Amino acid sequence: MSNPKTIKIKSTHPESQGDFVEINETDFDPAVHEKFDASGGPVDIPEGWADLHWKTRVGIARKIVGGDEEITSDKATEIIAAEVERRAAEKPQV
């Protein structure tokens, strides 16, 4: 039996968990998790991302989910939209 592939996601409590935690790749949910970017920041999602070429959207989606899996244009749009929504929900209400 082989070990499942894992990915690093941004921790929800850096004070106790550090900058990232590792989870099974199959447990990753872009609506809940944010892929940990070792460069120190979240994956860049430009304004107007929905109008970008489909290959560019797929590249962004792959960075969000942190894998090389096959992602269709529709799936990429779904992943990016979920990430944008998740980030908007995290912003403090003013």
N, C-alpha and C positions, 0 to 999 in steps of 0.2 A: 504494500500500500504506500503510495507516494504522498508527500505533504502537499496540501493545496497551495496554489500560487497566492502570494499576499501582495498587498499594495499599502503604501503609506498615505494616510489621510491626516488632515489638520486636526489636532486635538481640540476637544471641547473645553478642556480645562488645563491650559499650559502650565499653570503653577504646580499641579500635581502629576500631570502626564508628560510634560515636556512639549516640544513643538509638534510632534506627530505621534500617531499610534498606527500599528499595523493591523489590518483586517484581511480576511480572505477576500480575494478578488471577486468571488461570486456573491459576496455580501454587500458590495459597493452599490449604493443608491445615490445617484446624482442629486436627487431631491433632498437628501438628508446629509450627505457627506461632501467634503471638499478635498480634492486630491492635494496632498502636500507637495509643494514645489520647493525643491531644495534651494532655489535661487532666492527664496525668502518671501515670495508673494503668491497670491492666487493667480490662476490662469487668466490672462488678459482677454476680456471679451469686449471688442470695440463697439462703439455706438453704431447702429445700422448693421449689426452682424447678420441679420436675417436677409439682407440684400447682397451679402458676400457670395462669391462663387461657391458652389456646393463642395468642392474639394477643400476650400479654406475652412468651411464650416465643419467638415469631417475632421480636419486637423485640430481644430479647437476642441471639438467633442472628445477626441482621443486624449488630448492633454487633460481634460476634465476627469475622464474615467480612468486614466492612467494605464492604458493598455494598447495592444496592437490588434485588437479584435476588429472584425469586419463591421463597419458602421455605414449604414445607408444615409443618403441625404436626409430622408425623413427622420431617421433615428437621431442624426446629428442635431437637427432642429429641435427635437424633443429634449435631448440632453442639455443643450445650451439654454433653451427656454426655462427648464427646471432650475438650472444653476442661477440664471438671472433672477428668477422668482425667489429662490432661496436667499440670495444676497440681499434682495430688496426687503425681505422679511426680517433680516438680521439688523438692518439699519435702525438706529434709535429714532423713534418718532419725536418730531420737534413741535 
